[in-house]
């Protein structure tokens, strides 16, 4: 149970503005043989709720953008706003991207996107991303014995 909580926490932190990588924890737990679905669920839900933190900050903290501690540079924030203006709420499907994903969820808060829309679209995108990580881990692990015998 601790493993799933650790994965949830790492995924949550990775979705906020903190530099954290939940994929390392997920892959480690997969290689330990933990069941796939609970891992996928913990990672997806933690990462999606972390995106909601960015949404809250975007909704309520934009008036602090001139402060040095403000998490986004004006350039990255304006690029994300332009992306969001062009593609709308659907861009939240790409909130999993390592560059710009956090800013998209922040901008969603600024643009007053409904929380349920953010949770749904981010959850889909992030769930698909973790599904791909799990699949790639499985494929890579399955091919390891083949590669060891090739030498």
N, CA, C and O atoms as a DFTB+ gen file, in Angstrom:
604 C
 N C O
     1  1       0.822      -1.197       0.000
     2  2       0.000       0.000       0.000
     3  2       0.872       1.271       0.000
     4  3       0.510       2.283      -0.599
     5  1       2.008       1.197       0.673
     6  2       2.915       2.344       0.723
     7  2       3.435       2.671      -0.672
     8  3       3.608       3.840      -1.019
     9  1       3.684       1.630      -1.474
    10  2       4.193       1.839      -2.830
    11  2       3.231       2.681      -3.654
    12  3       3.649       3.581      -4.382
    13  1       1.933       2.383      -3.535
    14  2       0.937       3.122      -4.315
    15  2       0.831       4.563      -3.828
    16  3       0.666       5.482      -4.630
    17  1       0.926       4.757      -2.524
    18  2       0.913       6.117      -1.977
    19  2       2.118       6.916      -2.430
    20  3       2.013       8.107      -2.726
    21  1       3.262       6.255      -2.481
    22  2       4.492       6.906      -2.954
    23  2       4.365       7.292      -4.426
    24  3       4.765       8.384      -4.830
    25  1       3.802       6.384      -5.218
    26  2       3.595       6.680      -6.640
    27  2       2.604       7.828      -6.811
    28  3       2.835       8.738      -7.607
    29  1       1.493       7.786      -6.057
    30  2       0.506       8.866      -6.116
    31  2       1.169      10.204      -5.793
    32  3       0.972      11.188      -6.506
    33  1       1.952      10.236      -4.718
    34  2       2.616      11.466      -4.302
    35  2       3.625      11.950      -5.344
    36  3       3.684      13.142      -5.644
    37  1       4.409      11.041      -5.889
    38  2       5.389      11.455      -6.901
    39  2       4.690      11.961      -8.155
    40  3       5.157      12.920      -8.769
    41  1       3.581      11.338      -8.549
    42  2       2.829      11.797      -9.716
    43  2       2.177      13.150      -9.440
    44  3       2.133      14.017     -10.313
    45  1       1.678      13.322      -8.232
    46  2       1.075      14.599      -7.836
    47  2       2.116      15.716      -7.918
    48  3       1.871      16.763      -8.519
    49  1       3.284      15.481      -7.306
    50  2       4.342      16.487      -7.301
    51  2       4.855      16.772      -8.707
    52  3       5.190      17.912      -9.029
    53  1       4.916      15.741      -9.544
    54  2       5.401      15.915     -10.914
    55  2       4.464      16.807     -11.729
    56  3       4.908      17.477     -12.662
    57  1       3.182      16.823     -11.390
    58  2       2.224      17.638     -12.135
    59  2       2.188      19.080     -11.653
    60  3       1.677      19.958     -12.348
    61  1       2.722      19.322     -10.484
    62  2       2.792      20.697      -9.998
    63  2       4.049      21.331     -10.577
    64  3       4.667      20.770     -11.481
    65  1       4.417      22.453     -10.082
    66  2       5.555      23.173     -10.623
    67  2       6.893      22.662     -10.103
    68  3       7.947      23.174     -10.479
    69  1       6.849      21.658      -9.246
    70  2       8.082      21.100      -8.698
    71  2       8.735      20.164      -9.707
    72  3       8.033      19.434     -10.408
    73  1      10.052      20.169      -9.795
    74  2      10.734      19.268     -10.735
    75  2      10.789      17.847     -10.169
    76  3      11.641      17.531      -9.339
    77  1       9.894      17.017     -10.619
    78  2       9.787      15.660     -10.097
    79  2       9.399      14.743     -11.248
    80  3       8.699      15.169     -12.166
    81  1       9.844      13.493     -11.211
    82  2       9.578      12.554     -12.297
    83  2       8.945      11.290     -11.739
    84  3       9.615      10.482     -11.097
    85  1       7.682      11.126     -11.979
    86  2       6.967       9.978     -11.444
    87  2       7.209       8.713     -12.257
    88  3       6.982       7.611     -11.759
    89  1       7.661       8.851     -13.493
    90  2       7.885       7.679     -14.329
    91  2       8.935       6.744     -13.723
    92  3       8.831       5.525     -13.859
    93  1       9.937       7.307     -13.060
    94  2      10.980       6.491     -12.429
    95  2      10.360       5.608     -11.348
    96  3      10.666       4.419     -11.260
    97  1       9.497       6.188     -10.534
    98  2       8.835       5.423      -9.470
    99  2       7.917       4.370     -10.090
   100  3       7.901       3.220      -9.649
   101  1       7.154       4.760     -11.111
   102  2       6.235       3.823     -11.763
   103  2       6.992       2.638     -12.358
   104  3       6.612       1.488     -12.136
   105  1       8.044       2.903     -13.100
   106  2       8.801       1.825     -13.738
   107  2       9.437       0.915     -12.691
   108  3       9.444      -0.305     -12.856
   109  1       9.965       1.491     -11.627
   110  2      10.558       0.688     -10.555
   111  2       9.517      -0.265      -9.965
   112  3       9.797      -1.446      -9.760
   113  1       8.318       0.251      -9.694
   114  2       7.268      -0.593      -9.118
   115  2       6.793      -1.654     -10.112
   116  3       6.466      -2.773      -9.718
   117  1       6.754      -1.307     -11.386
   118  2       6.393      -2.297     -12.406
   119  2       7.415      -3.424     -12.448
   120  3       7.048      -4.596     -12.525
   121  1       8.695      -3.072     -12.398
   122  2       9.754      -4.080     -12.453
   123  2       9.791      -4.938     -11.194
   124  3      10.302      -6.058     -11.214
   125  1       9.246      -4.407     -10.092
   126  2       9.118      -5.209      -8.866
   127  2       7.957      -6.187      -8.943
   128  3       7.801      -7.039      -8.068
   129  1       7.130      -6.067     -10.000
   130  2       6.024      -6.995     -10.195
   131  2       4.706      -6.563      -9.579
   132  3       3.796      -7.381      -9.443
   133  1       4.582      -5.305      -9.204
   134  2       3.311      -4.813      -8.648
   135  2       2.232      -4.866      -9.728
   136  3       2.537      -4.722     -10.912
   137  1       0.970      -5.072      -9.331
   138  2      -0.126      -5.119     -10.308
   139  2      -0.254      -3.806     -11.098
   140  3      -0.135      -2.715     -10.541
   141  1      -0.495      -3.940     -12.385
   142  2      -0.473      -2.806     -13.305
   143  2      -1.614      -1.815     -13.058
   144  3      -1.366      -0.613     -12.959
   145  1      -2.841      -2.288     -12.958
   146  2      -3.969      -1.355     -12.877
   147  2      -3.899      -0.427     -11.667
   148  3      -4.095       0.777     -11.827
   149  1      -3.625      -0.939     -10.457
   150  2      -3.522      -0.007      -9.320
   151  2      -2.389       1.010      -9.495
   152  3      -2.514       2.155      -9.059
   153  1      -1.290       0.600     -10.130
   154  2      -0.203       1.544     -10.399
   155  2      -0.653       2.628     -11.369
   156  3      -0.413       3.816     -11.152
   157  1      -1.311       2.195     -12.446
   158  2      -1.819       3.151     -13.439
   159  2      -2.803       4.125     -12.784
   160  3      -2.751       5.329     -13.032
   161  1      -3.689       3.600     -11.954
   162  2      -4.690       4.435     -11.288
   163  2      -4.042       5.426     -10.324
   164  3      -4.429       6.594     -10.296
   165  1      -3.073       4.987      -9.544
   166  2      -2.397       5.879      -8.595
   167  2      -1.648       6.980      -9.330
   168  3      -1.716       8.145      -8.937
   169  1      -0.933       6.622     -10.397
   170  2      -0.163       7.614     -11.149
   171  2      -1.089       8.608     -11.855
   172  3      -0.857       9.816     -11.808
   173  1      -2.127       8.104     -12.501
   174  2      -3.037       8.975     -13.246
   175  2      -3.798       9.908     -12.319
   176  3      -3.906      11.103     -12.596
   177  1      -4.321       9.383     -11.232
   178  2      -5.099      10.236     -10.324
   179  2      -4.204      11.252      -9.622
   180  3      -4.596      12.409      -9.467
   181  1      -3.016      10.845      -9.198
   182  2      -2.103      11.791      -8.559
   183  2      -1.686      12.904      -9.499
   184  3      -1.665      14.073      -9.111
   185  1      -1.354      12.552     -10.733
   186  2      -0.912      13.546     -11.711
   187  2      -2.050      14.475     -12.108
   188  3      -1.831      15.665     -12.333
   189  1      -3.254      13.944     -12.195
   190  2      -4.420      14.765     -12.546
   191  2      -4.746      15.739     -11.415
   192  3      -5.044      16.905     -11.671
   193  1      -4.695      15.278     -10.185
   194  2      -4.954      16.185      -9.052
   195  2      -3.853      17.235      -8.911
   196  3      -4.123      18.356      -8.479
   197  1      -2.639      16.892      -9.264
   198  2      -1.566      17.876      -9.280
   199  2      -1.832      18.973     -10.300
   200  3      -1.530      20.142     -10.059
   201  1      -2.398      18.593     -11.441
   202  2      -2.775      19.589     -12.451
   203  2      -3.853      20.520     -11.901
   204  3      -3.888      21.702     -12.242
   205  1      -4.730      19.991     -11.055
   206  2      -5.773      20.827     -10.451
   207  2      -5.158      21.890      -9.537
   208  3      -5.712      22.980      -9.400
   209  1      -4.027      21.584      -8.916
   210  2      -3.327      22.581      -8.095
   211  2      -2.884      23.752      -8.976
   212  3      -3.047      24.914      -8.602
   213  1      -2.325      23.438     -10.144
   214  2      -1.930      24.503     -11.075
   215  2      -3.138      25.325     -11.508
   216  3      -3.054      26.547     -11.634
   217  1      -4.259      24.649     -11.734
   218  2      -5.495      25.324     -12.132
   219  2      -5.928      26.322     -11.054
   220  3      -6.299      27.456     -11.355
   221  1      -5.873      25.882      -9.799
   222  2      -6.235      26.768      -8.684
   223  2      -5.299      27.968      -8.640
   224  3      -5.741      29.100      -8.446
   225  1      -4.006      27.719      -8.819
   226  2      -3.048      28.827      -8.815
   227  2      -3.324      29.794      -9.963
   228  3      -3.252      31.009      -9.781
   229  1      -3.633      29.270     -11.127
   230  2      -3.961      30.140     -12.259
   231  2      -5.220      30.949     -12.016
   232  3      -5.330      32.100     -12.441
   233  1      -6.144      30.349     -11.345
   234  2      -7.417      31.018     -11.082
   235  2      -7.269      32.153     -10.076
   236  3      -7.965      33.164     -10.170
   237  1      -6.374      31.990      -9.123
   238  2      -6.325      32.938      -8.015
   239  2      -5.015      33.703      -7.834
   240  3      -4.977      34.657      -7.057
   241  1      -3.939      33.315      -8.528
   242  2      -2.645      33.933      -8.240
   243  2      -2.056      34.766      -9.382
   244  3      -0.913      35.211      -9.276
   245  1      -2.789      34.986     -10.451
   246  2      -2.242      35.712     -11.593
   247  2      -1.825      37.136     -11.226
   248  3      -0.887      37.676     -11.812
   249  1      -2.511      37.744     -10.268
   250  2      -2.167      39.120      -9.902
   251  2      -0.787      39.229      -9.243
   252  3      -0.329      40.337      -8.962
   253  1      -0.114      38.088      -8.991
   254  2       1.242      38.092      -8.444
   255  2       2.304      37.879      -9.527
   256  3       3.466      37.632      -9.206
   257  1       1.922      37.971     -10.798
   258  2       2.850      37.623     -11.873
   259  2       4.089      38.525     -11.958
   260  3       5.075      38.152     -12.593
   261  1       4.053      39.681     -11.341
   262  2       5.219      40.562     -11.373
   263  2       6.224      40.243     -10.258
   264  3       7.269      40.889     -10.181
   265  1       5.934      39.275      -9.405
   266  2       6.819      38.902      -8.306
   267  2       7.885      37.928      -8.793
   268  3       7.659      37.173      -9.738
   269  1       9.031      37.946      -8.153
   270  2      10.141      37.079      -8.572
   271  2       9.839      35.602      -8.332
   272  3      10.373      34.752      -9.045
   273  1       9.012      35.277      -7.363
   274  2       8.712      33.884      -7.057
   275  2       7.627      33.289      -7.953
   276  3       7.346      32.093      -7.885
   277  1       7.022      34.123      -8.788
   278  2       5.940      33.639      -9.650
   279  2       6.476      32.511     -10.537
   280  3       7.550      32.658     -11.122
   281  1       5.756      31.389     -10.652
   282  2       6.330      30.185     -11.258
   283  2       6.581      30.228     -12.767
   284  3       7.342      29.401     -13.269
   285  1       5.983      31.141     -13.497
   286  2       6.142      31.151     -14.952
   287  2       6.765      32.447     -15.422
   288  3       6.467      33.530     -14.918
   289  1       7.632      32.306     -16.397
   290  2       8.200      33.475     -17.051
   291  2       7.128      34.039     -17.982
   292  3       6.313      33.281     -18.508
   293  1       7.114      35.362     -18.195
   294  2       6.092      35.949     -19.071
   295  2       6.043      35.305     -20.455
   296  3       4.961      35.139     -21.018
   297  1       7.195      34.943     -21.009
   298  2       7.229      34.338     -22.344
   299  2       6.528      32.998     -22.402
   300  3       5.732      32.753     -23.309
   301  1       6.814      32.116     -21.437
   302  2       6.186      30.794     -21.450
   303  2       4.697      30.890     -21.157
   304  3       3.897      30.123     -21.692
   305  1       4.334      31.833     -20.308
   306  2       2.918      32.021     -20.006
   307  2       2.170      32.527     -21.233
   308  3       1.062      32.068     -21.511
   309  1       2.756      33.463     -21.968
   310  2       2.072      33.995     -23.152
   311  2       1.994      32.948     -24.265
   312  3       1.002      32.903     -24.993
   313  1       3.024      32.104     -24.409
   314  2       2.969      31.022     -25.406
   315  2       1.847      30.042     -25.066
   316  3       1.094      29.608     -25.937
   317  1       1.754      29.706     -23.784
   318  2       0.703      28.775     -23.361
   319  2      -0.678      29.390     -23.547
   320  3      -1.624      28.700     -23.928
   321  1      -0.794      30.687     -23.277
   322  2      -2.083      31.354     -23.479
   323  2      -2.456      31.360     -24.960
   324  3      -3.620      31.160     -25.308
   325  1      -1.479      31.589     -25.826
   326  2      -1.747      31.578     -27.269
   327  2      -2.182      30.186     -27.722
   328  3      -3.126      30.042     -28.499
   329  1      -1.485      29.167     -27.230
   330  2      -1.845      27.773     -27.542
   331  2      -3.267      27.497     -27.066
   332  3      -4.071      26.894     -27.777
   333  1      -3.558      27.947     -25.853
   334  2      -4.878      27.705     -25.276
   335  2      -5.962      28.457     -26.048
   336  3      -7.052      27.928     -26.265
   337  1      -5.663      29.692     -26.462
   338  2      -6.627      30.467     -27.251
   339  2      -6.924      29.762     -28.569
   340  3      -8.061      29.752     -29.041
   341  1      -5.881      29.174     -29.157
   342  2      -6.047      28.536     -30.461
   343  2      -6.820      27.223     -30.370
   344  3      -7.707      26.966     -31.184
   345  1      -6.482      26.384     -29.371
   346  2      -7.057      25.047     -29.303
   347  2      -8.105      24.867     -28.208
   348  3      -8.781      23.839     -28.166
   349  1      -8.248      25.840     -27.334
   350  2      -9.259      25.781     -26.294
   351  2      -8.998      24.700     -25.256
   352  3      -7.862      24.273     -25.048
   353  1     -10.049      24.279     -24.625
   354  2      -9.942      23.297     -23.547
   355  2      -9.344      21.977     -24.008
   356  3      -8.759      21.248     -23.207
   357  1      -9.485      21.662     -25.294
   358  2      -8.948      20.406     -25.811
   359  2      -7.434      20.323     -25.649
   360  3      -6.868      19.231     -25.626
   361  1      -6.784      21.472     -25.538
   362  2      -5.329      21.458     -25.349
   363  2      -4.948      20.791     -24.027
   364  3      -3.803      20.374     -23.854
   365  1      -5.886      20.689     -23.101
   366  2      -5.602      20.042     -21.815
   367  2      -5.299      18.553     -21.967
   368  3      -4.752      17.937     -21.051
   369  1      -5.648      17.972     -23.107
   370  2      -5.256      16.590     -23.375
   371  2      -3.738      16.457     -23.442
   372  3      -3.198      15.358     -23.311
   373  1      -3.050      17.589     -23.649
   374  2      -1.592      17.592     -23.754
   375  2      -0.919      18.156     -22.500
   376  3       0.248      18.547     -22.545
   377  1      -1.634      18.197     -21.408
   378  2      -1.075      18.708     -20.149
   379  2       0.013      17.794     -19.599
   380  3       0.721      18.177     -18.667
   381  1       0.158      16.618     -20.144
   382  2       1.200      15.678     -19.711
   383  2       2.567      16.021     -20.287
   384  3       3.579      15.486     -19.835
   385  1       2.608      16.906     -21.279
   386  2       3.886      17.232     -21.915
   387  2       4.872      17.810     -20.895
   388  3       4.490      18.619     -20.050
   389  1       6.131      17.396     -20.975
   390  2       7.111      17.886     -20.006
   391  2       7.392      19.385     -20.138
   392  3       7.732      20.038     -19.152
   393  1       7.254      19.924     -21.330
   394  2       7.462      21.361     -21.534
   395  2       6.121      21.987     -21.903
   396  3       5.538      21.658     -22.936
   397  1       5.646      22.871     -21.069
   398  2       4.404      23.583     -21.351
   399  2       3.148      22.973     -20.760
   400  3       2.114      23.637     -20.688
   401  1       3.220      21.718     -20.336
   402  2       2.024      21.067     -19.790
   403  2       1.518      21.721     -18.521
   404  3       0.317      21.942     -18.367
   405  1       2.437      22.036     -17.602
   406  2       2.053      22.697     -16.353
   407  2       1.469      24.078     -16.641
   408  3       0.494      24.495     -16.015
   409  1       2.074      24.777     -17.588
   410  2       1.573      26.103     -17.941
   411  2       0.168      26.027     -18.521
   412  3      -0.647      26.918     -18.280
   413  1      -0.128      24.976     -19.284
   414  2      -1.481      24.824     -19.843
   415  2      -2.526      24.710     -18.734
   416  3      -3.599      25.307     -18.824
   417  1      -2.214      23.950     -17.699
   418  2      -3.187      23.800     -16.614
   419  2      -3.319      25.092     -15.818
   420  3      -4.396      25.415     -15.317
   421  1      -2.224      25.824     -15.706
   422  2      -2.254      27.132     -15.053
   423  2      -3.128      28.095     -15.864
   424  3      -3.969      28.803     -15.309
   425  1      -2.917      28.111     -17.180
   426  2      -3.695      28.979     -18.073
   427  2      -5.172      28.593     -18.037
   428  3      -6.044      29.458     -18.133
   429  1      -5.452      27.309     -17.902
   430  2      -6.849      26.873     -17.798
   431  2      -7.534      27.533     -16.601
   432  3      -8.713      27.881     -16.666
   433  1      -6.793      27.698     -15.521
   434  2      -7.332      28.407     -14.362
   435  2      -7.563      29.879     -14.670
   436  3      -8.591      30.444     -14.297
   437  1      -6.601      30.501     -15.357
   438  2      -6.753      31.908     -15.741
   439  2      -7.977      32.093     -16.625
   440  3      -8.730      33.055     -16.475
   441  1      -8.166      31.143     -17.560
   442  2      -9.263      31.239     -18.530
   443  2     -10.602      30.761     -17.952
   444  3     -11.611      30.715     -18.655
   445  1     -10.593      30.416     -16.692
   446  2     -11.820      30.006     -15.991
   447  2     -12.469      28.753     -16.578
   448  3     -13.694      28.631     -16.606
   449  1     -11.640      27.831     -17.043
   450  2     -12.151      26.538     -17.495
   451  2     -12.761      25.844     -16.285
   452  3     -12.207      25.904     -15.187
   453  1     -13.874      25.201     -16.476
   454  2     -14.516      24.495     -15.365
   455  2     -13.612      23.366     -14.870
   456  3     -12.943      22.690     -15.651
   457  1     -13.616      23.186     -13.575
   458  2     -12.732      22.193     -12.958
   459  2     -13.017      20.792     -13.494
   460  3     -12.078      20.036     -13.741
   461  1     -14.269      20.431     -13.677
   462  2     -14.575      19.086     -14.155
   463  2     -14.036      18.861     -15.566
   464  3     -13.656      17.742     -15.909
   465  1     -14.001      19.909     -16.384
   466  2     -13.435      19.791     -17.733
   467  2     -11.931      19.539     -17.634
   468  3     -11.391      18.671     -18.319
   469  1     -11.268      20.305     -16.776
   470  2      -9.831      20.107     -16.558
   471  2      -9.562      18.689     -16.089
   472  3      -8.693      18.013     -16.641
   473  1     -10.289      18.226     -15.083
   474  2     -10.063      16.890     -14.534
   475  2     -10.305      15.806     -15.587
   476  3      -9.544      14.842     -15.669
   477  1     -11.343      15.957     -16.378
   478  2     -11.665      14.961     -17.399
   479  2     -10.590      14.905     -18.484
   480  3     -10.054      13.837     -18.779
   481  1     -10.276      16.068     -19.080
   482  2      -9.330      16.088     -20.197
   483  2      -7.900      15.777     -19.744
   484  3      -7.182      15.038     -20.418
   485  1      -7.493      16.334     -18.617
   486  2      -6.155      16.008     -18.100
   487  2      -6.083      14.538     -17.716
   488  3      -5.076      13.876     -17.969
   489  1      -7.134      14.030     -17.113
   490  2      -7.158      12.620     -16.724
   491  2      -7.025      11.694     -17.919
   492  3      -6.327      10.682     -17.848
   493  1      -7.686      12.030     -19.011
   494  2      -7.575      11.220     -20.236
   495  2      -6.144      11.265     -20.770
   496  3      -5.534      10.227     -21.027
   497  1      -5.623      12.470     -20.932
   498  2      -4.270      12.615     -21.477
   499  2      -3.212      11.976     -20.604
   500  3      -2.332      11.270     -21.096
   501  1      -3.298      12.221     -19.317
   502  2      -2.301      11.681     -18.395
   503  2      -2.453      10.165     -18.260
   504  3      -1.458       9.450     -18.139
   505  1      -3.689       9.677     -18.279
   506  2      -3.918       8.236     -18.236
   507  2      -3.336       7.538     -19.455
   508  3      -2.749       6.463     -19.340
   509  1      -3.500       8.151     -20.627
   510  2      -2.913       7.584     -21.842
   511  2      -1.390       7.585     -21.765
   512  3      -0.742       6.614     -22.155
   513  1      -0.825       8.674     -21.263
   514  2       0.635       8.748     -21.145
   515  2       1.160       7.649     -20.232
   516  3       2.117       6.960     -20.584
   517  1       0.538       7.472     -19.047
   518  2       0.995       6.418     -18.133
   519  2       0.750       5.030     -18.734
   520  3       1.522       4.102     -18.493
   521  1      -0.311       4.893     -19.506
   522  2      -0.547       3.630     -20.205
   523  2       0.579       3.308     -21.172
   524  3       1.012       2.160     -21.267
   525  1       1.052       4.316     -21.886
   526  2       2.173       4.127     -22.819
   527  2       3.450       3.782     -22.058
   528  3       4.204       2.906     -22.480
   529  1       3.698       4.462     -20.943
   530  2       4.887       4.160     -20.131
   531  2       4.831       2.707     -19.651
   532  3       5.838       2.000     -19.690
   533  1       3.661       2.265     -19.203
   534  2       3.499       0.886     -18.732
   535  2       3.722      -0.088     -19.885
   536  3       4.415      -1.092     -19.721
   537  1       3.147       0.197     -21.034
   538  2       3.293      -0.672     -22.198
   539  2       4.759      -0.756     -22.633
   540  3       5.273      -1.844     -22.893
   541  1       5.430       0.403     -22.709
   542  2       6.838       0.411     -23.107
   543  2       7.708      -0.352     -22.106
   544  3       8.653      -1.038     -22.495
   545  1       7.388      -0.232     -20.831
   546  2       8.134      -0.969     -19.812
   547  2       7.939      -2.467     -19.999
   548  3       8.891      -3.241     -19.896
   549  1       6.712      -2.870     -20.273
   550  2       6.395      -4.279     -20.474
   551  2       7.101      -4.820     -21.717
   552  3       7.678      -5.907     -21.686
   553  1       7.054      -4.061     -22.801
   554  2       7.696      -4.488     -24.051
   555  2       9.203      -4.571     -23.873
   556  3       9.836      -5.524     -24.329
   557  1       9.775      -3.582     -23.215
   558  2      11.232      -3.555     -22.995
   559  2      11.656      -4.701     -22.090
   560  3      12.652      -5.375     -22.354
   561  1      10.899      -4.920     -21.023
   562  2      11.244      -5.994     -20.084
   563  2      11.121      -7.359     -20.766
   564  3      11.934      -8.249     -20.519
   565  1      10.120      -7.526     -21.612
   566  2       9.934      -8.798     -22.302
   567  2      11.057      -9.069     -23.300
   568  3      11.402     -10.223     -23.554
   569  1      11.629      -8.001     -23.868
   570  2      12.688      -8.187     -24.864
   571  2      14.073      -8.320     -24.243
   572  3      15.019      -8.678     -24.945
   573  1      14.223      -8.043     -22.950
   574  2      15.540      -8.121     -22.299
   575  2      16.162      -9.522     -22.401
   576  3      17.340      -9.621     -22.745
   577  1      15.432     -10.602     -22.121
   578  2      16.069     -11.925     -22.236
   579  2      16.529     -12.214     -23.672
   580  3      17.545     -12.880     -23.871
   581  1      15.798     -11.723     -24.659
   582  2      16.197     -11.923     -26.046
   583  2      17.503     -11.194     -26.353
   584  3      18.364     -11.718     -27.060
   585  1      17.641     -10.002     -25.823
   586  2      18.844      -9.209     -26.083
   587  2      20.041      -9.783     -25.334
   588  3      21.165      -9.699     -25.828
   589  1      19.830     -10.364     -24.152
   590  2      20.934     -10.943     -23.391
   591  2      21.523     -12.144     -24.131
   592  3      22.736     -12.347     -24.094
   593  1      20.698     -12.934     -24.793
   594  2      21.161     -14.102     -25.507
   595  2      21.804     -13.760     -26.851
   596  3      22.438     -14.619     -27.464
   597  1      21.652     -12.527     -27.313
   598  2      22.168     -12.145     -28.630
   599  2      23.661     -11.856     -28.611
   600  3      24.269     -11.747     -29.676
   601  1      24.275     -11.728     -27.437
   602  2      25.673     -11.326     -27.339
   603  2      26.583     -12.435     -27.487
   604  3      27.798     -12.249     -27.426
